Amino acid sequence: MLEIQNVSKTFNAGTVNQKTALNGLNLKLNEGDFVTVIGGNGAGKSTMLNAVAGVWPVDMGKIIIDGKDIRSSLTAWTSPA
């Protein structure tokens, strides 16, 4: 199961190049669900999938896979040694 709860991601926050890619995104998928993600350029499709994959942390919200919030796993990957 995958659950995305109130996820937000902004790139270059506080600069003239600030871009909000995700703003309060919610999604719940159960085992066996089949989903197609569609949208125009800059709609946040890749940002959402990269956040779920752990490429970068989100600014706000939770990403839960099989009942575990992956943000705790991302901290271990992104924190300096």
Phi, psi and omega in degrees: 000142176236130176226127176249122185240113172050046184276134176229145177213124177237132177264145178054043182303138177080008178242173178292343180264015181302133179220117175275114183267323178227137182220097178070037182288132176232136179203138176227122178238132177262163178306131179092350178293146177239127185227142170244129180258119180234157178164164181287176176302134178078013182281345178106008181300306181293324178299316179299311183293322177293325177294317178296322180285348179086017179296322174210155180283156176271160180282329184205152176101184182231146170237114186246124177240122182050042176083359181247127177287116186286350180300325178294325177290323181294326180301318179295325182282328187259348181283143176296147182285000000 
